[in-house]
Amino acid sequence: MLRLQSPLPDRYRDASPDELASMIGAAKAALGDRVFILGHHYQRDEVMTWADARGDSYRLSVLAQERPEADYIVFCGVHFMAESADVLTADHQAVVLPDLNAGCSMADMADLDEVTEAWEALGEVIDTSRLVPITYMNSSAALKAFVGRNGGAVCTSTNAREILEWAFTRGDRVLFFPDQHLGRNTGIAMGYGHDDMAVWNPRLELGGLTEQTVRDATFLLWKGHCSVHQRFSPAHVAAFRAEHPDGIVIAHPECAHEVCSIADQVGSTDFIIKAVAAAPAGATIAIGTEIHLVNRLAAETPDKTVVSLDPLVCPCSTMFRIDAPHLAWILENLVEGRILNRITVDPDTTEWAKVALQRMLDITQGNPVAEVRDPATDSRALPV
């Protein structure tokens, strides 16, 4: 999906790290409680330094909702995250994305037109009143609204199993998008087999499937993936274990099943953080997730050796777009009363997206965990 971000003025592009830090600090101080900066776990350290809260996307949006005194929510993450924040926050709060080109390749692999076409095509083969649409949090507000309208729910990597178990009390099969790997890994953990699953390719007629395959499938998995997590392979696991026989492999469920099936532990970002904290001192841990989080965990747990499962490190290229120059540019303009890069979701989409999100909350009766920090005093993160 094309989003055009205008080039930054030279003042920001040519500034040194110290100059940028001075700009950001001064602007943040001038704005005070009127600004609330959110930092997703995958962000650069130069950005996370200034985050008032850090965590996974949905919990950060909830924290923004709980700060009505903040007129400006600066979301250091990607586009779909900022949309979720706009859905949940009040009308007087402006949600800002420092770089409009910070998208999510996985989220962009399923759009509303494609999912609507798939739903209509499936309706010619099966009874869609018994098909429950489930969208991963890593999707547009439009897709969250789609599942809201059609009796489905949103899921996170933490609660995917709970949401799918609920789905099967409502229907016979699920359409899971946009990440096939989370759907597959969760389904297999629930006791289903590969034969119960079919991959829907939106570029092909009827998803590239036969009508019989559609009728037989319990899980219709969208052909989508995370470009970072799909890089990890069984060969990476084997190489790590050859060098560290007693090492621990932890994989995110967006990794391919071939990796998750041989990892020692599999779980969400929050799970990974807790697993590293719980590992014994002296442990060597290879993590299959985005490198900025891996490096941060390594720095924060010096009594353990934490490395990326893939030695050829690949950061999330879209998360990587948010940097100190863009943050300084956004904040200084807010000080002058100019709201740039505002992300807005229309009222109808907001209404139905909230329905899907509320279903998730009603099913799980709990929220993911984020961490609130005071960057000014560099205090330790506190659980929320």
C-alpha positions, -999 to +999 in steps of 0.1 A: +000+000+000+015+033-011+016+061+015+035+092+006+057+108+032+072+141+022+110+145+028+120+161+060+134+196+061+172+197+062+172+209+098+161+175+109+180+154+083+213+171+090+210+172+128+234+152+150+220+127+175+226+152+204+209+180+185+179+158+178+177+147+214+177+184+224+149+191+200+128+162+211+134+169+248+125+205+245+093+199+225+082+171+248+087+193+278+068+222+261+038+199+253+038+183+288+007+161+294-008+171+261+014+146+243+016+108+250+043+089+230+038+052+224+067+030+214+062-005+200+087-031+211+103-033+176+113+004+175+148+018+175+164+026+208+167+063+197+129+064+196+121+042+226+142+065+248+113+090+245+084+066+248+060+072+277+048+036+272+062+006+254+045-026+245+025-045+219+002-026+196-033-031+211-023-026+247-006+007+237-038+018+221-057+010+253-032+031+273-038+060+249-075+056+256-068+059+293-050+092+288-078+116+279-057+146+290-034+139+261-045+158+230-018+142+209-010+105+207+023+100+188+024+063+179+059+051+171+049+020+153+031+013+120-001+024+103-025-003+115-014+004+151-022+041+147-056+032+133-064+011+163-054+040+186-077+063+166-105+038+169-102+036+207-093+072+216-117+101+220-126+126+193-105+154+208-073+132+206-053+133+175-033+102+166-001+109+148+023+085+129+058+101+126+064+086+091+034+078+069+055+051+051+057+031+083+033+004+072+032-034+078+038-057+049+017-084+066-013-061+072-010-050+035-013-086+023-051-085+030-073-055+021-110-050+024-117-056-013-098-089-014-114-102+018-149-091+006-143-109-027-131-140-009-162-140+014-185-137-016-167-165-035-169-187-004-206-180-001-211-197-035-196-229-021-203-231+016-227-216+041-209-185+053-233-182+082-212-211+097-179-194+086-164-172+113-139-145+101-110-139+125-085-111+118-052-108+135-045-075+153-020-068+125-046-057+100-063-025+089-093-010+108-114-018+077-107-055+082-115-053+119-148-037+109-154-065+084-152-092+110-173-070+133-201-069+108-198-106+100-199-120+135-161-125+139-135-111+162-100-098+164-072-118+180-037-112+192-008-137+192-014-141+229-051-149+227-054-165+193-062-200+207-090-186+230-105-166+201-104-197+178-120-219+204-148-194+207-151-193+169-158-230+168-187-225+192-202-202+166-195-221+133-179-250+116-149-233+101-129-201+102-114-177+077-082-165+093-063-135+080-038-120+073-011-143+088-013-179+078+014-190+102-003-178+134-035-195+123-017-227+114+005-228+146-025-221+168-047-247+150-021-274+154-017-265+191-054-270+194-052-306+180-061-300+144-039-313+116-025-300+084-052-318+065-078-296+082-062-265+067-061-249+033-043-217+022-064-191+004-044-172-022-064-140-030-046-137-064-062-169-077-098-178-085-115-194-054-082-189-036-065-214-058-086-242-042-111-267-055-147-265-042-142-298-024-111-285-007-131-255+005-158-277+018-134-300+036-113-273+052-118-263+089-092-235+087-091-213+056-057-195+061-050-163+042-018-164+022+000-138+042+031-136+064+055-114+084+085-107+063+108-108+094+094-139+111+092-159+078+130-156+075+137-180+104+142-216+093+149-251+108+185-247+096+189-217+120+176-238+149+200-267+139+230-243+136+223-227+170+219-261+187+251-274+172+270-245+187+250-243+220+236-278+228+221-265+261+208-233+245+171-223+245+152-215+213+122-192+216+101-185+185+072-161+178+041-178+164+043-158+132+073-180+124+067-210+101+054-242+117+086-260+108+104-236+131+078-235+159+075-273+160+112-276+170+116-245+192+118-250+229+092-223+235+067-204+213+048-173+222+039-137+217+063-107+222+051-104+258+057-142+263+092-138+249+100-110+273+088-130+302+106-162+290+139-144+288+134-130+323+126-164+337+155-182+320+184-191+344+214-169+347+241-180+322+216-193+297+222-188+260+189-179+242+182-176+205+150-157+197+131-158+165+117-123+163+125-087+153+161-077+161+154-044+180+136-064+207+163-091+207+190-065+212+170-047+239+165-080+258+202-087+255+211-053+270+185-056+298+196-091+308+234-090+310+235-122+330+223-141+299+234-144+263+205-134+241+210-136+203+189-136+171+180-170+158+190-157+124+227-144+124+220-124+093+200-098+111+169-084+094+151-055+111+114-048+103+120-023+075+088-004+080+091-002+118+127+010+111+113+041+093+104+058+126+136+076+137+147+105+158+145+131+129+108+122+122+100+123+159+116+156+164+098+170+133+064+158+145+068+171+181+082+205+171+052+210+147+028+201+175+044+227+197+036+252+169+000+239+167+005+220+135-008+184+135+010+165+108+005+129+097-028+125+116-043+091+112-081+090+112-107+062+108-142+071+096-171+067+121-187+037+105-155+017+103-147+028+139-181+016+151-177-019+136-140-022+145-150-015+181-175-043+179-148-068+168-124-056+195-150-057+222-159-093+212-122-101+217-123-086+252-155-103+261-140-136+251-107-133+268-117-111+298-082-097+299-057-074+281-022-079+269+005-063+290+026-032+282+051-013+302+048+023+313+080+043+317+092+077+328+119+085+302+128+117+321+140+097+351+148+065+332+129+046+357+124+008+354+094-003+334+063-010+355+037-036+345+003-023+337 
